[in-house]
Amino acid sequence: MTDTKKTLPRVALPADARLDTLAVREGLPPSPWGENSEALFLTSCFVHPDAATAARRFANEEEAFVYSRFSNPNVTIMERRLAALEGTEACIGTSSGMGAILLLMMALLKSGDHVVCSRSVFGATIKLLQAEFGKFGVESTFVAQTDVAQWKAAMRPNTRLLFAETPTNPMTEVCDIQALADIAHEGGALLVVDNCLCSPALQQPVKFGADIVMHSGTKFLDGQGRVNAGALCASEALVAGKFVPLMRSAGMNLSPFNAWIVAKGMETLSVRVREQSARALQLAQWLESHPAVERVLHPGLASHPQHALAMRQQNGQGGAVVTFIVKGGREEAFSVIDATRLCSIAANFGDVRSIITHPATTTHGRLTEEQRLAAGIGQGMIRLGVGLEDVEDLKADLARGLDRLAA
Ligand SMILES: *Cc1c(COP(=O)(O)O)cnc(C)c1O
């Protein structure tokens, strides 16, 4: 742990400022020029008044900007804003969501340690943990997202981390964060929650006992599909004591430009996410009544297996990702995707542009068919990251292919 005195200035904000205010106002005070919108600090290093000051700053005895691999004003603005929204003491920005998970695991795990992870998490998370960290002697057990007993049974004396993502992508399975936090803490481990699908506008995992919140800024935080970014939100002890020192050595840092984009994106986060979530629910309800659709997965639907838990945990909202399964298989799913003219055929969500994805051949294409089926991802599945287009236009876009299948 470092004991750097916190000397960087703070924005003057009411002590009880609420989430929407923090999203717009938290960051750093303006420069002497008094800009209203944050300036861009594209500089790799910072100048010190004298050699002794430089030495103190490099030794972490005085808080200041030093070198953009580990400190930059744009990155600090993004980190302070996200920490405020997640309700954590601190945050560290990273180059991407996967960069955040790499930083997390490198900082907290060593050979012989054990991780319990939901088997329905993001495909690259499974690959990183199993293939890459497995190579260095980290053991992992993958369990069913919603089965608390399986998480408990998987605990070992050497378990250091529990890793969950809720809701999951693309299945939208919701796990009970508080129950997993209790299991983690009983076993002397930490609970990490990947909060990409909700964002803090809907869900703040630390309120339910999570120790670390992981983000891909690429999704809702940016919100307009421009950059890759990531972050870990946690206590000051973890961020300053574990993550920052590793960042200095490993360099999966967030670029100042991308930090600026994400910090700007967060200013509109809650209005975007609430609105996208409401439109997603309307689409989900409409899809549920379509004869070519076998099943619709959205936590806002009364038919969702964890609907009540999701409403409690996610501020009464289901989120902006809707997954549906068409009757048939890959051919039928492809025909619906290819009939769209408005939706972007891509592999992302959290964008104001609606994005349509075939998970089995894209985001989850690197998993074996066995792993995919265990995660419930079949060939007839389509994921829709709902944006801000008019809902009626989105319905018409999907109906073009679906009506043909139903005919
Ligand atoms: C996109 C995503 C990630 C990875 O984030 P990148 O910024 O693409 O590296 C991790 N978890 C979830 C749930 C995601 O959707």
The ligand as an ORCA input file, in Angstrom:
! r2SCAN-3c Opt
* xyz 0 1
  C     -17.216     -6.257    -24.195
  C     -17.181     -6.971    -22.936
  C     -15.973     -7.219    -22.283
  C     -14.636     -6.858    -22.874
  O     -14.492     -5.503    -23.100
  P     -13.540     -4.898    -24.266
  O     -13.585     -3.433    -24.019
  O     -14.132     -5.310    -25.570
  O     -12.195     -5.493    -24.067
  C     -16.025     -7.880    -21.069
  N     -17.197     -8.258    -20.513
  C     -18.376     -8.037    -21.122
  C     -19.633     -8.458    -20.472
  C     -18.414     -7.390    -22.347
  O     -19.582     -7.191    -22.936
*
